[in-house]
Amino acid sequence: MENLSNIPLFSSLDAEEGERLGRACLWKDYEAHELVIDIDEETTEVRFVVSGIVRIINRFAVGKEVILCEMVPGDFFGELAAIDNEMRSANVTTLTKTRICIVPQKIFLELIEKSNEINMKVMKVLAQRVRTLNMRLAEQSFLQAKHRLYAELLRLSKPRPGNPDQRSVSPPPTQRELAERIGTRREVVSREVNALNKQGIFEKTRGALVIVNVAELQKRISDAWDE
């Protein structure tokens, strides 16, 4: 049912109000690899991922792209444009079949104004995004590409089932995707991944990239910050 209260940010709404507001929103289905929002669009709606996965990409005038993150059900984007009426600051593309709830700016602003709970949830999300961007900016400024790669692999990884001392990245990203995440060339990522394989720190398995020696990667990142 297209009920706004089923979206985590608006879970405090009662079912009747959620249904009423849901009728004022647009619920749209996308195929995989379909553009949702392009950078510099002059739209102010806030979009919520109902199902599927989307990727947020920052594209620069020189033709470079940086992958900022992926968003999953419950996540939302476009809140900055809704708040300040400026143009979109990133490109959003689906990775899988995706359903999105498009909430008009007026409804979004009214809800965060009248509900302290919703307001606080939005502020916490924005605060976390600022912290994440600050960390990535620091890494870009002070760490070599190989150390940025180590940090990104750890961020993407999850504990490996059946082996708590190891972590895995599944599905495995392409070398190009990893390069776009850390702002470097694919050839740099290829060289470093091969080096990690030879050193026994990292290995490729069917359907995953496995970090065999998590402690060593963490130590290398820590040492790099101390240099």
C-alpha positions, 0 to 999 in steps of 0.5 A: 500500500502506498502509505507514507508511514511505511517509510522509516523516516515517517514511521511516527505518522498514524496510518490514516495520515500516512495514507492521505499523504501517500496519495499526494506523492508519486510512487515510481518504478525504475528498471536497473541502470536507469537515471533517477536524477541528473546533476544540476536538475532544478527539482526540489522533491525528496526521493525515498528508496522503497525497494532496490538500490541506487548509486549516488555519483558526483560528476565533475566538468573535466569528465571525472566521476566519484561514487559517493555511496549506494542507498537501500530501502529506507534511505532518501536523497534530494533533501538538500535541494528541498531545503535550500532550493539549489540545483541537484549536487549529484547524479542518481542511478538505479543498480537494480529494479527500484521503487521510489516514493517522490515526496513533494517539497511542500509535504517534506518541509511541513512534516519536518516543521511540525514533527520533532521526531522527523526533524531529528531523524533528518538532522541525524542523517545529515550529520552522519553524511557530513562526518562521512564526507569529512573523512573522505575529504581527509583521506583524499587530502592526506592518504596515498591511493593505496591507503584510500583503497584499503579504507574503502575495501574495509568500509564496503566489507562485511564479516565473512560467514563462518570466519569471523576473522575475515571480511568479504565484499559481495558482490565484488565491485569492478576495479573501475568502480573502486577507482571511482570511489577513491578518486584514482585510476583503474590501473592503480587499483589493479596494481594494488589489488594484485599486490594484496593478493600476492601478499596473502592479505586479499583473495578473490573467490567466486562472488566475493573479494575476501580480506584475509588479514583484516588487522594488517590492512587496518595497521597499514591505514593507521601507519599512513595517518601517522606519517 
